[in-house]
Amino acid sequence: MTDTTDTTKSTTPAPVTPPVKPGYKTTEFWLHAFSIALSALFASGAIPTAGTVATIAAIAAAELSALGYTVSRTMVKTVDGSLIPSRSNG
């Protein structure tokens, strides 16, 4: 019998994904935390604002910051639309 093994296939190893840092160790987290704190100060009136519109803008900025952080962390933890398995689960 003749060997019918296909030798034209690439033997390039699959790309290695870098380890995912815990959220509190990322720049995104600290920027988000700062944004939330600043927005909370505006919304509570601790930093004077020019009325209701500024208060609503501060609350909206906090919510958009939270959404941005969530999307950013989700993108870090996904590869090709699939969640990367947790490294702590073995």
Steps between C-alpha positions, in 0.01 A plus 500: 500500500608853439504770765213745434583739784457865399834669566388841371324596824665769708641397835481853638394490865181674606547856627552527874263736679659721764379452856203717598579742783249539783275798436628711790853487356402663170512860387138471386391423856676799654376740232149364554528534879620860466218580259239351734638687802511832314150448360369410846644824641328701227171311531491535880565872488835480682645677195265782404343472155293734289172320559310186413653454155853475643382248761336284235814526285712381795272200555503419128882522494520253789267256326688525169826445685360184659381376163838573341686313774269200468544485123877541531535213749269279296714556191814410696344176619369384162674339204303464177177560691565220750577565863848395601477231770599618844861419577414434865275206404796309366 
